Amino acid sequence: PYNGPKWYVSPDGNDLNVGKSNQPFKTIQTAINAANHQDTIIVSNGTYTEDLNFSQFANKSIVLKSINGAASTILKGTIYAEVAVDINVFDLTIEDSQGYGIDCNDGCTFIGSDITVRKATQAGIHVGNKSNMTLSDSRIHNNGAMGIYISDSEVILNNSKVDSNYFDGNGAGIYASGGTTNLTLNNVEVKNNKSIQG
């Protein structure tokens, strides 16, 4: 049987396939379920309507990347992990999430590049409870709450933009809380975010 380490996903695939390049899965979650520690999931152009749960990868790492970049590959859903897991995501748009776009919690480590998060009903990104995120060359915009919500965690943003988020509370752009929160911004543009309370 096929056992990776590269797993392929395409809108034209079938979840009964084995996940090879010529027999791709249809859903990203099926590839996650099949993958092993340090495997890579490669996603073809298209729109995928699903939530992605990485919690099964406790104390392990995984890579998720698209073939042709964020403009061509869209996830309509949420990426979430509530365990100590190392997630690496490259070249993906996340939109229309019913909640957070990315929810990295309870010791999760998330490294991402060329990621767009937009039109989530809550914060575009949530990083909480001793988690870590490094995000580069990305844009977080037009989300229904703050762009990024950080609680007792560490976030590093590089060469990115957080804009046009709206929240009826405090901190529509980036909101950091908790005594152990660290936020580092390197060449980051935060603008045109609107909050009712400041």
Order of alpha helices (4+ residues) and beta strands (2+ residues): beta-alpha-beta-beta-beta-beta-beta-beta-beta-beta-beta-beta-beta-beta-beta-beta-beta-beta-beta-beta-beta-beta
